[in-house]
Amino acid sequence: MSAGELLSALHNVRGYEVELDSKRYQVEVELLENTDVYIHVMISVDDGSLPAAIFPVTTTFIQHKPQSVG
C-alpha cells in the first residue's frame, strides 16, 4: 500500500482475527506517526491467551511519502 492508502485505512486502530493452521490470532494495526516525510505503523499479533494477549508479538515499519518536486 502507498502511504496515502495506509493513512486512509488506518484512521482508527484496525483489528482483525485470522486463522492459520487451525489456530486463531488477533492482529491489530495502528498508525503511530504521520510526519511530512513518512508514516510509522505498528502491527501486533497474539493468540488471545495469557500472557500473549498482554505481551503480543509486535513490529513496526516506516512507509515514506512521495517527495514533492518544487
N, C-alpha and C positions, 0 to 999 in steps of 0.2 A: 504494500500500500504506500501511496505517497504520503508526505507529511500532512497535506490538506485532507486526504481521506481519513487518516488516523485522527486528526483533530475533530472531524465531523463525527466519527464513530465513537470517540471517547469523551463526548461531552459530559457524561457521568461514568462512574465506575461500571464496567461491564462484567457480569458474572455468567459463567457457563457451567454446565455439568456435561462431562464427556465420558464415554465408556471405551476402554481399551483392554483387550484380553479379559473380558468379563468383569473388569473392575471399574468402579465409578470414581471419577476425580472431579473436584471442584476447581475451576480456573477463574481467576479474576485478573482483569486488565485495567490499569489505571494510568492516566496521564499525570506525570509528576511535575514536568516543567514545560512551558511554552515560551521560548525566547524568540528573538528576531532571527536567530541563526538555526536553531534546532528545536525538536521536541524530545522529551525524555519520557519513556514509557516503562512501567513495571508490570511484570507478569508473575503471578504466584499460583502454585498448584499444591493441593493436598487431597488426601483420600477421605477426609471427614472424620478420621479417628484422632484420638488424643495420643500423643502430643502433636501429631502432624497438623491438625487444624490450628493449633496455637503458633507453631513454627513451620509454616509452609515452605516448600522449595520456592525460591524467589530469584528472579533475574531481571535485569533492566537492559534497555537498548536505547540508542540515540538515533533519530532519523533527522538528517539535515534537510533544511528547507532549501528550495532552489534560490540561488543568489540572483537578485535583480541586476540588470545591466543598466548603469546610469551614468 
